Amino acid sequence: MGKSRIGISGWRYAPWRGKFYPESLVQRDELHYASRQVATIEINGSFYSLQRPESYTQWHDQTPRGFVFAVKGPRFITHVLRLRDIERPLANFFASGVLNLGAKLGPMLWQFPPNFRYDRKQFGDFLALLPRNTHQATQLATRHDSHLKHPAESFPEASHRLRHAVEIRHESFVDPDFIALLRQHGVALVVADTAGKWPLLEDVTAGFMYLRLHGDKKLYASGYSDAALDDWARRIRAWQRGAQPRGARRASGKPPPARQSRDVYCYFDNDIKVKAPFDAIKLRGRLDGRS
């Protein structure tokens, strides 16, 4: 069986204080607390702006051994430049300190806007630029430019693989050719539950799965029922076994390359009503056999 890591998207939300976080907990200790309730967290701040190297170092040090972060790629690349002339911005991102997470650096998430259409050449060029391990990321980082005000002073000597996942929101991506392209590059398609607003696809395209559960009834707000959590647990177990779950919603009729197991990363992003951390804990309990 592959490993499954169930977590949350971000950790700093004012409505969580006094509900998920204890009343007496100071804000600077929220990551320390959250990282001991879930096994993985998405870093969202990197989507909005380049973070400082010392921030990544602090996040690494505040979390327990074996913890994993997913890191969201900059919207400057996906939403502003829309994949045009992105080699320097990619270098700036990898030079900004993300590699300071060391062994706690998990998948990289690349989210695209709802008006971004599928273009095979453009998307293929983007996937080819993505570093596949931290050694390649370090080489890319050395090509950063002056837009990066606080580059990392050093990079880790040990190299480990980097995993990438893409989240799409336009119907043009519901295309077997897109699935074949992701498989060619070993990049995961994000299984995104968005209350029916954007495509929900479960095609297996890499050696791991990446899920983002934004709410099945109301986007970013609704919690998941016991029945819904049971069904997600069923699907995750199938992916962990290297199989495809019964009833999988797919764009391609071609099966993925056979594997005996796959790791699964799952993040709850239904944070508005303070549902995310509790849904993550309940789903983890189901997979651990505690409910």
Secondary structure, 3 states (H helix, E strand, C coil): CCCEEEEEECCCCHHHECCCECCCCCHHHHHHHHCCCCCEEEECHHHHCCCCHHHHHHHHHHCCCCCEEEEECCHHHHHHCCCCCCHHHHHHHHHCCHHHHHHHEEEEEEECCCCCCCCHHHHHHHHHHCCCEHHHHHHHHCCCCCCCCCCCCCCCCCCCECCEEEECCCHHHCCHHHHHHHHHHCCEEEEEECCCCCCCCCCCCCCEEEEEECCCCCCCCCCCCHHHHHHHHHHHHHHHCCCCCCCCCCCCCCCCCCCCCCEEEEEECCCCCCCHHHHHHHHHHHHCCCC
